[in-house]
Amino acid sequence: MLVHIARRRQVALALTALLAAGAACQARDEEPAARTGPQAAAATAAAGPRAFTLVASGDVLPHTSVIEQARFDAGGVGHDFRPMFAAVAPVVSAADLALCHMETVYGENGDYSGRAPFKSPPEIAQALAATGYDSCSTASEHSLDDGARGIRRTLDALDRAGVRHAGSARTEQEARTVTILPAGTARVAHLAYTLGAGRHPLPAEQPWAVNPADEGRILSDARAARQAGADVVVVSLHWGTEGQDEPDQRQLSMARTLTAAAPGGRPEIDLILGTHAHVPQAYEKVNGTWVIYGMGDQIAGEMTDRRGTPDPRANQSTIGRFTFAPPARPGGRWEVKKAEFIPQLFDIDAGRVLNLNAALAQGADVVGVRDRIQRVVLSRGAAQDGLVMGE
């Protein structure tokens, strides 16, 4: 993967601090009513199917500098990752369903590493939950950085925080169980896979520990998800070429294959979410299905390109936001009626994620970064299919 440069934390930018503080208060005060109370849920169900909004974001990759920032934000005792996400919490928590990608596994008792092989502080799971994430994909090239122990610690911590997960497993039964999540009145299956497990082969005694990105396997799992009652099937894919703005041929080929499968006229897969490239990549509607080739890194330290030059693209990313409408007829497809992207930047000096549109509204000089992300996202004609930039 792209090389990480460890940095000493600097004083947070005043703008970022204001954004984070305001967003944190707003996130606490704006928990959506749709997520609370059995009476509200019963009333919603009685009214019949309704549209729902899904948001998804890219790699959470805690390099050494990120871990140091979380320790500073915790006052030197433990780690607090919540302030890093505060400025995007309003976007995440407002959705009916929010998905993230946890690239690394967790360590324990202070045994942490912000470089490969990664072992991240488990407190990050609490931050993901506090931000409003409902489920994380956990299949990546670093899923086996600490073997089966790392997977177990990671999934245990996510469970304790109330964050669901897909892509890696502690038991064979768990590996065969579909992660199905409520989104308003709909049931959404979250499936996750990786094209490689890095330098670590799957354990011979646990070949099911991490899901490989095999087209046949993915489509078989999607069919199983439908049989389990999923209205919408979302696939997270850890794929692509690191540091490359354009999707590679394998991504393009897999996207065509996966979106073309539509027995009886109903596609097997309704949305594809890409991670791993560490830079934003294009959105594209393929065979009528939205594909994000790469969302970029939501959280990461400073990284370099192959020549060893600092690469600011590695701290740029997007949140994808899709509004699904109920089918026009029973058994039909839930259609995306609105597709949006929200540009983000991880400020490596402040250790904060910025919603770039919100930052621009506050007078920050980030228009060039926002516009570059927009050019990449729209580079395969997504605007013609209705993709717009959201707030």
Secondary structure, 3 states (H helix, E strand, C coil): CCEECCCCCCCCCHHHHHHHHHHHHHHHHCCCHHHCCHHHHHHHHHCCCCCEEEEEEEEECCCHHHHHHHHHHCCCCCCCCHHHHHHHHHHHHHCCEEEEEECCCECECCECECCCCCEECCHHHHHHHHHCCCEEECCCCCCCCCHHHHHHHHHHHHHHHCCEEECECCCHHHHCCCEEEEECCEEEEEEEEECCCCCCCCCCCCCCCECECCHHHHHHHHHHHHHCCCCEEEEEEECCCCCCCCCCHHHHHHHHHHHHCCHHHCCCCCEEEEECCCCCCCEEEECCEEEECCCEEEECCCEECCCCCECHHHHEEEEEEEEEECCCCCCCCCEEEEEEEEEEEEECCCCEEEEHHHHHHCCCCCHHHHHHHHHHHCCCCHHHHCCEECC
